[in-house]
Amino acid sequence: MSQQGQWQVAGSAPEVYERELVPAVFGPWAPIVVELAHPSPGERVVDVACGTGIVARIAAARVGPSGSVAAVDLNPGMLNVARSVATNGASASIQWHEASADKLPFPNSSFDIAYCQLGLQFFADRPAALREMHRVLVPEGRLALMVWRGIGESPGFQALAEILEKNIGCPCRKSDPVGNRLRIGRSCVGCAISAGWSSVWSLTCFGREQRWKPKS
């Protein structure tokens, strides 16, 4: 299967995503993700794997009309819904781009901040995507991303997996979408440092915080 064929949402699914999943899952976390990078008025932002645009819209409000936001997603249906959602008049304009995270359609040093909320775990080549995000950022640019932790620290997924196992016999706690793809938090740190970031902070939903720097 080609990368273009992976993780595609068709038909009315993008509308359902915006109506149901954004308020329940993505929306509550989006302001937290945006705040991690401390955006300021006038800054340039890229949101990678933007979905229907909740992070992009919040970031646009933070950087204001003097700033700019580019939002990227591989799925055209998601982007169509994103374009249909109104933004605040005091927000930056948002440009929507259909593209892969590992081939971002921007020159080097185009942005001050990159965001990626709950997309990295689905990328076919995570290190390549992180290198691309680093490439399009200015020196000292900031990246804020969010990924799920292991299923043992994701009670919502754990409950869903137990229900599926009980009712349809699917060993979901060991399956790729619910299991292996959640266990990438620590590996993200190494990938980010390898991609070129000079300092990486890790903050969990339980409040634990750690900082890593490349070995000299």
C-alpha positions as CSV (number, residue, x, y, z in Angstrom):
1,M,0.0,0.0,0.0
2,S,1.3,3.4,-0.9
3,Q,1.7,6.1,1.8
4,Q,-1.1,8.0,0.0
5,G,-3.4,5.1,0.7
6,Q,-2.6,4.9,4.4
7,W,-4.7,6.5,7.1
8,Q,-7.2,7.9,4.6
9,V,-10.6,9.0,5.9
10,A,-13.3,9.0,3.2
11,G,-16.9,10.0,2.8
12,S,-18.5,11.8,5.8
13,A,-15.8,10.6,8.2
14,P,-14.0,14.0,8.3
15,E,-17.2,15.7,9.3
16,V,-17.7,13.1,12.0
17,Y,-14.1,13.6,13.1
18,E,-14.6,17.3,13.5
19,R,-18.0,17.0,15.2
20,E,-17.2,14.1,17.6
21,L,-13.5,13.5,18.0
22,V,-12.3,17.1,18.1
23,P,-14.5,18.1,21.1
24,A,-13.9,14.8,22.9
25,V,-10.1,14.2,22.2
26,F,-8.2,16.7,20.1
27,G,-9.9,19.9,21.2
28,P,-9.1,19.7,25.0
29,W,-5.5,19.0,24.3
30,A,-4.9,21.5,21.5
31,P,-4.5,24.6,23.7
32,I,-1.9,22.7,25.8
33,V,0.0,21.6,22.8
34,V,0.0,25.2,21.3
35,E,1.1,26.7,24.6
36,L,4.1,24.4,24.8
37,A,5.9,26.4,22.1
38,H,4.9,29.8,23.6
39,P,3.7,31.4,20.3
40,S,4.0,35.2,20.0
41,P,2.2,37.7,17.8
42,G,3.8,37.9,14.3
43,E,5.4,34.4,14.4
44,R,5.2,31.9,11.5
45,V,3.7,28.5,12.3
46,V,3.3,25.2,10.6
47,D,0.9,22.5,11.8
48,V,1.9,19.1,10.5
49,A,-0.9,16.4,10.2
50,C,-3.4,19.1,11.0
51,G,-6.5,17.0,10.5
52,T,-9.5,19.4,10.5
53,G,-7.3,22.2,11.9
54,I,-8.0,22.6,15.6
55,V,-4.3,23.3,16.5
56,A,-3.8,25.5,13.4
57,R,-6.8,27.7,14.4
58,I,-5.7,28.1,18.0
59,A,-2.2,28.9,16.9
60,A,-3.6,31.4,14.3
61,A,-5.4,33.3,17.2
62,R,-2.2,33.4,19.2
63,V,0.1,34.8,16.5
64,G,-2.6,37.2,15.3
65,P,-3.0,39.0,11.9
66,S,0.7,39.9,11.8
67,G,1.6,36.2,11.9
68,S,1.0,33.3,9.5
69,V,-0.1,29.7,9.8
70,A,0.5,26.8,7.3
71,A,-1.4,23.6,7.9
72,V,-0.5,20.3,6.3
73,D,-2.3,17.0,6.0
74,L,-2.2,14.1,3.6
75,N,-6.0,13.7,3.6
76,P,-7.9,16.0,1.3
77,G,-11.2,15.3,3.1
78,M,-9.8,16.5,6.3
79,L,-8.5,19.7,4.6
80,N,-11.9,20.3,3.0
81,V,-13.6,20.3,6.4
82,A,-10.7,22.4,7.9
83,R,-11.3,25.1,5.2
84,S,-15.0,25.2,6.0
85,V,-14.5,26.0,9.7
86,A,-14.6,29.8,10.4
87,T,-11.7,31.5,12.2
88,N,-11.6,34.5,14.4
89,G,-11.2,37.8,12.6
90,A,-8.2,38.6,14.9
91,S,-6.4,35.5,13.8
92,A,-3.6,34.9,11.3
93,S,-4.7,33.6,7.9
94,I,-4.3,29.9,7.5
95,Q,-3.0,28.3,4.3
96,W,-4.0,24.6,3.9
97,H,-1.6,22.2,2.1
98,E,-2.1,18.6,1.0
99,A,1.3,17.0,1.5
100,S,3.2,14.3,3.3
101,A,5.0,15.1,6.6
102,D,8.2,13.7,5.2
103,K,8.1,16.0,2.1
104,L,6.9,19.3,3.4
105,P,6.4,21.8,0.5
106,F,8.3,24.7,2.1
107,P,11.8,26.2,1.8
108,N,14.3,25.9,4.6
109,S,13.8,28.2,7.6
110,S,10.3,29.1,6.7
111,F,8.8,28.9,10.3
112,D,9.4,29.8,13.9
113,I,7.2,27.0,15.3
114,A,6.1,23.6,14.2
115,Y,3.2,21.6,15.8
116,C,2.2,18.0,15.4
117,Q,-0.7,16.7,17.5
118,L,-1.3,13.0,17.6
119,G,0.1,12.5,14.1
120,L,3.6,11.3,14.5
121,Q,2.7,7.8,15.6
122,F,1.0,7.2,12.2
123,F,3.9,8.4,10.0
124,A,5.6,5.7,7.9
125,D,9.0,7.3,8.5
126,R,9.0,9.3,11.7
127,P,12.7,10.3,11.7
128,A,12.2,11.7,8.1
129,A,9.2,13.7,9.2
130,L,11.1,15.1,12.2
131,R,14.0,16.0,10.0
132,E,11.6,17.9,7.7
133,M,10.1,19.8,10.5
134,H,13.6,20.7,11.7
135,R,14.5,21.8,8.1
136,V,11.6,24.2,7.7
137,L,12.2,25.8,11.1
138,V,14.6,28.7,11.7
139,P,17.6,28.2,13.9
140,E,16.3,28.1,17.5
141,G,12.8,27.3,16.1
142,R,10.5,25.3,18.4
143,L,8.6,22.1,17.9
144,A,5.7,21.0,20.1
145,L,4.2,17.6,19.5
146,M,1.9,15.2,21.2
147,V,1.9,11.4,21.1
148,W,0.1,8.8,23.2
149,R,2.1,6.9,25.7
150,G,1.9,3.1,26.2
151,I,-1.6,1.6,26.6
152,G,-0.9,1.0,30.3
153,E,-0.8,4.8,30.7
154,S,-3.7,5.4,28.3
155,P,-6.8,4.3,30.3
156,G,-9.3,5.2,27.5
157,F,-7.5,3.0,25.0
158,Q,-7.0,0.3,27.6
159,A,-10.8,0.2,28.3
160,L,-11.6,0.1,24.6
161,A,-9.1,-2.7,24.0
162,E,-10.6,-4.7,26.8
163,I,-14.1,-4.3,25.4
164,L,-13.0,-5.3,21.9
165,E,-11.1,-8.3,23.3
166,K,-14.1,-9.4,25.3
167,N,-16.7,-9.0,22.6
168,I,-15.0,-9.8,19.3
169,G,-11.8,-11.6,20.5
170,C,-9.4,-9.1,19.0
171,P,-6.1,-9.0,20.9
172,C,-6.0,-5.2,20.7
173,R,-3.6,-4.6,23.5
174,K,-1.0,-6.2,21.4
175,S,-2.1,-4.9,18.0
176,D,-0.3,-2.2,16.1
177,P,-2.9,0.7,16.1
178,V,-3.6,0.4,19.8
179,G,-0.4,-1.1,21.1
180,N,2.8,-0.6,19.3
181,R,1.9,2.8,17.8
182,L,1.3,4.1,21.3
183,R,4.7,3.2,22.7
184,I,6.8,5.8,20.9
185,G,7.1,8.6,23.5
186,R,10.7,7.9,24.5
187,S,11.7,7.0,20.9
188,C,10.5,10.5,19.9
189,V,13.2,12.1,22.1
190,G,16.0,10.2,20.3
191,C,14.5,10.9,16.9
192,A,14.2,14.7,17.7
193,I,17.8,14.9,18.8
194,S,19.0,13.0,15.8
195,A,16.9,15.4,13.6
196,G,18.9,18.3,14.9
197,W,17.2,19.8,18.0
198,S,19.6,21.0,20.6
199,S,17.3,20.6,23.5
200,V,14.3,18.3,24.0
201,W,11.7,18.5,26.8
202,S,9.3,15.6,27.6
203,L,6.2,16.4,29.6
204,T,3.7,13.7,30.4
205,C,0.0,14.0,31.3
206,F,0.9,13.0,34.8
207,G,3.1,16.1,35.2
208,R,6.5,14.4,35.0
209,E,9.1,16.5,33.1
210,Q,12.5,15.6,31.7
211,R,15.0,17.3,29.5
212,W,17.5,15.8,27.1
213,K,20.5,17.3,25.3
214,P,22.7,15.8,22.6
215,K,25.8,14.2,23.9
216,S,28.9,16.4,23.3
